Amino acid sequence: MLRGLRVRLVVAFGLVAALATTTTGALTFREARNGVLQQSQDTVIRQLRTQVSRLSTGVAYPPTEDMLRQFAGNVALAEPSGTWRVLVTYEGLSAPSLPGYRFDEVTPAVREAVGSSMATVFQRVRSGGRTSLVVGMSVVFASAEGALTPTGIRVFLTVPQTDEQRSVDALVTAIERATASALGVAVLFALFAARGVLRPVRALRRATRSIAEGRLDTRLDVNGSDELADLSHTFNETAAALEQSVAELRGMEARARRFASDVSHELRTPLAAMSAVTDVLDEEAAHLDPDTATAVRLISEETVKLARLVEDLMEISRFDAGAAVLHLDEVDLAESVRRTLASRGWSDAVETRLPGPDELRGRVDPRRLDVVVANLVGNALRHGGRPVRLTLSEGGPHATLRHAVLEVADSGPGIPEDVLPYVFDRFYKSDTARTRTEGSGLGLAITEENVRMHGGTVRAANRPGGGAVFTVELPLRRDESAWENQ
């Protein structure tokens, strides 16, 4: 969920707003709470001091318990609402303003502080689920010289801070509402900001996808002068440069294909004439002197190689131009392989393991299957070591589609590991110093194209025991519409 830019923007704005409002609310709450409590505390202490100073002059010394009780009651009357609870002590005497009230809020720490100092002390105490303000002070007399003399009478006051707590609770509620409102506004701003940012990003994504699909004339509208506008402008420049480069490459490729096709077509007629002449010369070679016969046979061999190269170039040009088509027929694959080997005189040179008659049938192009088998077996005989083994069976990795698996293995030195990825490339030579080969250099490339047209795969590998193995997998059944789309 957090991978989307919109979600991340909203979360970021929300976190910043939450942090800002929470911090501001906490500081505001602390200051407001301290102000409310400070004002209440100062008012209570001031009223208590005034009342004690006014009433203490009427207390006789040493006071009796009744005097202390009356004094406590009079001090409590300073608050008309009757919320004050006053406790007056003198040595061992203790007189509350409200009989039966336990004064649990007056902690030992407050009693000790009042007993050791003549200053007024206070403490906020939470007891029984409510907060109370506890104030303690000693009653003193001032001498003529201005010295303060403690009388031993101590006054303790407890005031429940109910009103103050309500004010604090109301303040908390107000801060919570303000925080929620600020978060809502932040999310709203985040959505608007995300929309403004995502609109050009989405346009860039669509344009990039369009470029990937081959529509190289795709461009973006450049609005504004910010970073996103610069990005759109850069994308347009890149797309224009890519379109120009691809157009140049396609033109070069088309010219190269047309050149190969034209050259191949132009060479067919003279090669046919040359082949006819070399056939006649081959028949007369036995009656010629040795040097002339050798030259005639060399010309004949090279003419055959050149004719094969031209035919392979024409076949490759048909693949490149998309003019190659399949002519499917239901055949016995094993019988087709036997005919290929027999027509080229390889039946005794190749060890075969083939299914019985009609055990493995499939819809293939017989001519192209013949080319695949001939190229692989011929490649094994020329570049590998004998014996060459050919195996045809049913199998493959696809459980829902029957496959024919054709393997051609030789007993030669194998294919170097650095050459394996390139064995199906056109005119590729594993030995760069070798400029001549018995083949055209296009046999394996043509084999791969023919297998691909059938919807199959071909791969090359080395056997653990030595030698190379080429494996072809051809689907035995396919939908007619799928064949037509090839």
C-alpha positions in Angstrom: 0.0 0.0 0.0 2.8 2.4 0.8 4.4 1.9 -2.6 2.0 4.4 -4.3 3.1 8.0 -4.5 -0.3 9.2 -3.6 -0.5 7.2 -0.4 3.0 8.3 0.6 2.2 11.9 0.0 -1.0 11.7 2.1 0.9 9.8 4.8 3.7 12.3 4.9 1.4 15.3 5.0 -0.7 13.5 7.7 2.4 12.8 9.8 3.7 16.3 9.5 0.3 17.7 10.4 -0.1 15.3 13.3 3.3 16.1 14.6 2.8 19.9 14.3 -0.7 19.9 15.8 0.2 17.5 18.6 3.3 19.6 19.5 1.3 22.8 19.4 -1.6 21.3 21.2 0.7 19.9 23.9 2.5 23.2 24.4 -0.8 25.1 24.4 -2.4 22.7 26.8 0.6 22.9 29.2 0.6 26.7 29.3 -3.2 27.0 29.6 -3.4 24.3 32.3 -0.6 26.0 34.3 -2.3 29.3 33.9 -5.7 28.0 35.1 -4.1 26.2 38.1 -1.8 29.0 38.9 -4.6 31.5 39.0 -6.7 29.2 41.2 -3.8 28.5 43.5 -2.9 32.2 43.9 -6.5 33.1 44.6 -6.8 30.4 47.3 -3.5 31.2 49.0 -4.3 35.0 49.0 -7.8 34.4 50.5 -6.4 32.0 53.1 -3.6 34.4 54.2 -6.1 37.3 54.5 -8.6 35.2 56.5 -6.0 33.7 58.8 -4.4 37.1 59.5 -7.8 38.7 60.3 -9.0 35.9 62.5 -5.8 34.9 64.3 -5.8 38.1 66.5 -8.9 36.8 68.3 -7.4 33.5 69.3 -6.1 33.3 72.9 -2.9 31.5 73.8 -2.6 28.7 74.5 -5.8 27.9 72.6 -8.3 25.3 73.6 -9.7 22.7 71.2 -13.0 24.6 71.0 -11.1 27.8 70.1 -9.3 25.9 67.4 -12.5 24.4 66.0 -14.2 27.8 65.9 -11.1 29.3 64.3 -11.1 26.5 61.6 -14.8 27.1 60.9 -14.4 30.8 60.6 -11.5 30.3 58.1 -13.6 27.9 56.0 -16.3 30.6 55.7 -14.0 32.6 53.5 -15.3 30.5 50.6 -19.1 31.0 50.2 -19.6 27.9 48.2 -18.5 25.8 51.2 -15.8 23.8 49.3 -13.0 24.7 51.8 -12.0 22.0 54.4 -9.8 23.5 57.1 -7.8 21.7 59.7 -6.2 23.6 62.6 -3.6 22.0 64.8 -1.7 23.1 67.9 0.8 20.8 69.5 -1.4 17.7 70.2 -4.7 19.3 69.4 -6.5 18.9 66.1 -9.7 20.7 65.1 -11.4 20.2 61.7 -13.9 22.7 60.2 -16.0 19.7 59.1 -16.5 17.0 61.8 -15.7 13.5 60.6 -13.6 14.7 57.6 -10.3 12.7 57.5 -8.1 15.1 55.7 -6.2 12.3 53.8 -5.0 14.9 51.3 -2.7 16.5 53.9 0.4 14.4 53.3 3.2 14.0 55.9 5.4 15.9 53.5 3.1 19.0 53.8 2.9 18.7 57.6 6.7 18.4 57.8 7.2 21.4 55.5 4.8 23.6 57.5 6.4 22.6 60.8 9.9 23.4 59.6 9.2 26.7 57.8 7.1 29.8 58.3 6.4 30.1 54.6 3.1 29.0 53.0 3.4 25.6 51.2 1.1 24.0 48.8 0.7 20.7 47.0 -1.7 19.2 44.4 -2.9 15.8 45.5 -5.0 13.3 43.5 -7.0 11.1 45.7 -10.2 9.1 45.1 -10.3 10.0 41.4 -10.2 13.8 42.0 -7.5 16.5 42.4 -7.3 18.7 45.4 -5.1 21.7 46.3 -3.6 21.4 49.7 -2.2 24.6 51.4 -0.4 24.7 54.7 0.8 27.7 56.8 1.9 28.6 60.3 0.2 31.4 62.3 2.8 33.9 63.3 2.9 37.1 65.3 5.0 40.1 64.4 7.0 41.8 67.2 7.5 45.5 67.5 10.9 45.1 65.9 9.3 43.3 62.9 10.5 39.8 63.8 8.1 37.0 63.1 7.3 34.6 66.0 5.5 31.3 65.3 2.6 30.6 67.6 2.6 26.8 67.1 -0.8 27.0 65.4 -0.8 25.4 61.9 -3.6 25.8 59.4 -4.2 23.2 56.6 -6.6 23.8 53.8 -7.9 21.4 51.2 -9.8 22.7 48.1 -11.2 20.3 45.5 -10.3 21.6 42.0 -13.5 20.4 40.3 -14.0 23.6 38.3 -10.4 23.7 37.3 -10.5 20.1 36.1 -13.6 20.9 34.0 -11.7 23.7 32.4 -8.7 21.4 31.7 -11.0 18.7 30.3 -12.7 21.3 28.0 -9.3 22.4 26.9 -8.3 18.8 26.0 -11.5 18.4 24.0 -10.9 21.6 22.1 -7.3 20.6 21.3 -8.4 17.1 20.1 -11.0 18.7 17.8 -8.5 21.1 16.5 -6.0 18.3 15.9 -8.6 16.3 14.0 -9.6 19.3 11.9 -6.0 20.0 11.1 -5.4 16.4 10.1 -8.4 16.5 7.8 -7.2 19.7 6.2 -3.7 18.3 5.8 -5.1 15.2 4.1 -7.2 17.3 1.8 -4.1 19.4 0.9 -2.1 16.2 0.4 -4.7 14.9 -2.0 -4.6 18.1 -4.1 -0.8 18.1 -4.0 -0.7 14.4 -5.0 -3.1 15.0 -7.8 -0.9 17.8 -9.1 2.3 15.7 -8.9 0.7 12.5 -10.2 -0.9 13.9 -13.3 2.4 14.5 -15.1 3.8 11.3 -13.7 0.9 9.3 -15.0 1.2 11.0 -18.4 4.9 10.1 -18.4 4.1 6.5 -17.5 1.5 6.3 -20.4 4.0 7.8 -22.8 6.8 5.4 -21.7 4.5 2.5 -22.2 3.5 3.8 -25.6 7.2 4.1 -26.5 7.8 0.5 -25.3 4.9 -0.7 -27.5 6.6 0.8 -30.6 4.8 4.2 -30.9 8.0 6.2 -31.1 6.2 9.4 -32.1 4.7 9.8 -28.6 5.3 13.1 -27.0 4.3 14.9 -23.7 2.7 18.3 -23.3 5.1 20.6 -21.4 3.3 22.9 -19.0 5.1 25.3 -16.6 8.7 25.5 -15.7 9.2 23.3 -12.7 11.1 20.1 -12.4 8.3 18.0 -13.8 8.2 20.2 -16.9 11.9 19.8 -17.3 11.4 16.0 -17.0 8.7 16.1 -19.7 11.0 18.2 -22.0 13.9 15.8 -21.5 11.6 12.9 -22.2 10.5 14.5 -25.5 14.1 15.1 -26.5 15.0 11.5 -25.7 12.0 10.1 -27.6 12.8 12.2 -30.6 16.4 11.0 -30.6 15.3 7.4 -30.1 12.8 7.7 -33.0 15.5 9.1 -35.3 18.0 6.4 -34.3 15.4 3.6 -34.7 14.4 5.0 -38.1 18.0 5.0 -39.2 18.6 1.5 -37.9 15.4 0.2 -39.6 16.4 1.8 -42.8 19.8 0.3 -42.6 18.4 -3.1 -41.8 15.9 -2.9 -44.6 18.6 -2.0 -47.1 20.8 -4.8 -45.8 17.9 -7.3 -46.2 17.1 -6.0 -49.6 20.7 -6.2 -50.6 21.1 -9.8 -49.5 17.8 -10.7 -51.2 18.7 -8.9 -54.4 22.2 -10.4 -54.5 20.8 -13.9 -53.9 18.3 -13.5 -56.7 20.8 -12.1 -59.1 23.2 -14.9 -58.4 20.7 -17.7 -59.0 20.8 -17.5 -62.8 24.6 -17.4 -63.3 24.9 -20.1 -60.6 22.5 -22.3 -62.5 24.5 -21.9 -65.6 27.7 -22.5 -63.7 26.3 -25.7 -62.1 25.3 -27.0 -65.6 28.8 -26.3 -66.9 30.5 -27.9 -63.9 28.4 -31.0 -64.2 29.6 -31.4 -67.8 33.2 -30.7 -66.7 32.9 -33.3 -63.9 31.9 -35.9 -66.5 34.9 -35.0 -68.7 37.4 -34.7 -65.8 38.5 -38.3 -66.2 39.7 -37.5 -69.7 41.6 -34.4 -68.8 45.2 -34.1 -67.6 45.6 -34.3 -63.7 46.1 -30.6 -63.1 43.1 -29.6 -65.2 41.0 -32.3 -63.6 41.9 -31.1 -60.1 41.0 -27.5 -61.1 37.7 -28.7 -62.6 36.8 -30.6 -59.4 37.7 -27.6 -57.2 35.5 -25.3 -59.3 32.7 -27.8 -59.1 32.9 -28.1 -55.3 33.1 -24.4 -54.8 30.2 -23.9 -57.1 28.1 -26.3 -55.1 29.0 -24.4 -51.9 28.2 -21.1 -53.5 24.8 -22.4 -54.6 24.1 -23.7 -51.1 25.1 -20.3 -49.6 22.8 -18.5 -52.1 19.9 -20.7 -51.2 20.5 -20.2 -47.5 20.7 -16.4 -48.0 17.4 -16.4 -49.8 15.8 -18.5 -47.1 17.1 -16.1 -44.4 15.8 -13.1 -46.4 12.4 -14.7 -46.5 12.4 -15.1 -42.7 13.5 -11.4 -42.3 10.9 -10.2 -44.7 8.1 -12.2 -42.9 7.4 -14.0 -46.2 8.1 -17.5 -44.9 4.9 -19.5 -44.3 4.1 -23.0 -43.0 2.5 -25.6 -45.2 1.2 -28.0 -42.5 0.4 -31.7 -43.0 -0.1 -34.6 -40.6 2.9 -36.8 -41.0 4.6 -39.7 -39.3 7.5 -37.9 -37.8 9.7 -41.0 -37.5 9.2 -41.9 -41.2 9.9 -38.3 -42.2 13.3 -38.5 -40.3 14.1 -41.8 -42.0 13.5 -40.3 -45.4 15.7 -37.3 -44.6 18.6 -39.6 -43.6 18.1 -41.9 -46.6 18.0 -39.1 -49.2 21.4 -37.8 -48.0 23.0 -41.2 -47.6 23.3 -40.9 -43.8 21.3 -44.0 -42.8 24.4 -46.0 -42.0 26.4 -43.1 -40.5 23.8 -42.2 -37.9 22.5 -44.3 -35.0 18.8 -43.8 -34.6 16.2 -44.5 -31.9 12.8 -43.9 -33.5 9.3 -44.8 -32.6 7.4 -47.4 -34.5 5.1 -46.7 -37.5 2.4 -44.1 -36.7 3.3 -44.0 -33.0 4.3 -40.4 -33.2 2.3 -38.2 -35.6 2.0 -34.4 -35.8 1.1 -31.5 -37.9 4.3 -30.0 -39.2 5.7 -28.6 -42.5 7.5 -31.6 -44.0 10.0 -29.5 -46.0 11.0 -27.5 -43.0 11.2 -30.5 -40.7 13.5 -32.0 -43.4 15.7 -28.9 -43.2 15.9 -29.0 -39.4 16.9 -32.7 -39.3 19.4 -32.3 -42.2 21.1 -29.2 -40.7 21.5 -30.8 -37.3 22.7 -34.1 -38.5 25.0 -32.6 -41.1 26.4 -30.2 -38.5 27.1 -33.2 -36.2 28.8 -35.2 -38.9 31.0 -32.3 -40.1 32.0 -30.7 -36.8 31.4 -33.5 -34.2 32.8 -37.0 -33.8 31.2 -40.3 -34.8 29.1 -42.0 -33.8 26.2 -39.6 -34.2 23.0 -40.6 -32.5 19.5 -39.3 -33.3 16.6 -39.9 -30.9 13.0 -39.1 -31.4 10.4 -39.4 -28.6 7.3 -37.9 -27.1 7.7 -35.7 -24.1 8.6 -32.1 -23.2 8.0 -29.9 -20.2 4.4 -29.0 -21.1 1.9 -31.2 -19.4 -1.1 -29.9 -21.3 0.4 -30.1 -24.8 2.0 -33.1 -26.4 5.6 -32.5 -27.7 7.9 -34.3 -30.0 11.5 -34.2 -28.7 14.3 -34.7 -31.3 17.9 -35.0 -30.0 21.0 -35.1 -32.2 24.2 -36.0 -30.3 27.7 -36.5 -31.5 30.9 -37.9 -29.9 33.2 -35.0 -30.7 35.0 -32.6 -28.4 31.8 -30.6 -27.7 31.1 -26.9 -28.0 33.2 -24.4 -26.0 31.2 -22.9 -23.1 31.8 -19.3 -24.4 30.5 -20.3 -27.8 27.2 -22.0 -26.7 25.2 -18.7 -26.4 26.1 -17.9 -30.1 25.8 -21.2 -32.0 22.5 -20.1 -33.6 23.9 -16.7 -34.7 24.4 -16.1 -38.4 27.9 -16.6 -39.8 29.2 -17.1 -36.2 32.6 -18.9 -36.1 34.0 -20.3 -32.8 37.5 -20.0 -34.2 38.0 -16.5 -35.5 41.2 -17.6 -37.3 39.2 -20.0 -39.4 37.9 -18.2 -42.5 36.5 -21.1 -44.4 34.0 -23.7 -43.4 32.3 -26.6 -45.2 28.9 -25.1 -44.6 27.4 -21.7 -45.3 27.4 -20.6 -41.6 23.6 -20.2 -41.8 22.4 -23.8 -41.1 21.8 -23.5 -37.4 20.2 -20.0 -37.8 17.8 -21.4 -40.4 17.1 -24.4 -38.1 16.2 -22.0 -35.2 13.9 -20.0 -37.5 12.1 -23.1 -38.8 11.6 -24.5 -35.2 10.4 -21.1 -34.0 7.8 -21.0 -36.8 6.4 -24.3 -35.6 6.1 -22.9 -32.1 8.9 -25.0 -30.8 12.3 -24.5 -29.2 15.9 -25.6 -30.0 18.8 -25.5 -27.7 22.5 -26.6 -27.7 24.4 -28.2 -24.8 27.4 -30.4 -24.0 26.9 -34.0 -22.8 28.6 -35.0 -19.6 30.4 -37.8 -21.4 31.6 -35.6 -24.2 30.2 -34.3 -27.4 27.5 -31.8 -28.3 23.7 -32.4 -28.2 21.0 -30.4 -30.0 17.5 -30.7 -28.6 14.4 -29.7 -30.6 10.9 -29.6 -29.1 8.0 -29.4 -31.5 4.3 -29.2 -30.4 2.3 -32.1 -31.9 -1.1 -30.3 -31.9 -1.9 -26.6 -32.1 -5.0 -24.5 -32.9 -5.3 -23.7 -36.6 -5.7 -20.0 -35.9 -2.4 -20.1 -34.0 -0.7 -21.6 -37.0 -2.1 -19.0 -39.3 -0.7 -16.2 -37.0 2.8 -17.5 -37.3 
